[in-house]
Amino acid sequence: MAFDNTESIEQLQYKQKLKAAVYYSTMKISEQSIEQEEVTLGRQAIAGIAETVWKQCQQMATDLESFAKHGKRTTVTVDDVKLLVRNSPTLLPHLSEMHEKQTEGKQQAKKQRKPSKKKSTTSTSAAMETDEDSNMV
């Protein structure tokens, strides 16, 4: 029983750290916006925005888990994220573009690695042929 309490305390501490990070990030973004727009925001407004962001993130996480579960998967994929943001006219194209760039980068990295593997197998097979030829004499 004590282990369950310890685990829930650790989870609560972790959740509080995440919430604090969201609040801090919201405060920093608000400060930047204040400088650009010459508007003032009170601490309560920033706290309200941070709480809204927190709840939105929780809802998104729940939705992503549901999409993966519906697809009979245990891992959330890019397609799940695209499905989540499908109604956002700017976010969906942005995420799609980022995914394409990342996929291209991975493919280029694979192409760069493959020739070095082929060279080593070719030299190994050539060495084996040479060894076999020398054994025949």
Secondary structure as the mmCIF struct_conf table of DSSP 4:
data_model
#
loop_
_struct_conf.conf_type_id
_struct_conf.id
_struct_conf.beg_label_comp_id
_struct_conf.beg_label_asym_id
_struct_conf.beg_label_seq_id
_struct_conf.end_label_comp_id
_struct_conf.end_label_asym_id
_struct_conf.end_label_seq_id
HELX_RH_AL_P HELX_RH_AL_P1 ALA A 2 GLU A 37
TURN_TY1_P TURN_TY1_P1 GLU A 38 GLU A 38
HELX_RH_AL_P HELX_RH_AL_P2 ARG A 43 HIS A 70
TURN_TY1_P TURN_TY1_P2 GLY A 71 LYS A 72
BEND BEND1 THR A 74 THR A 75
HELX_RH_AL_P HELX_RH_AL_P3 VAL A 78 LEU A 84
TURN_TY1_P TURN_TY1_P3 VAL A 85 ASN A 87
TURN_TY1_P TURN_TY1_P4 PRO A 89 THR A 90
HELX_RH_AL_P HELX_RH_AL_P4 LEU A 91 MET A 136
#
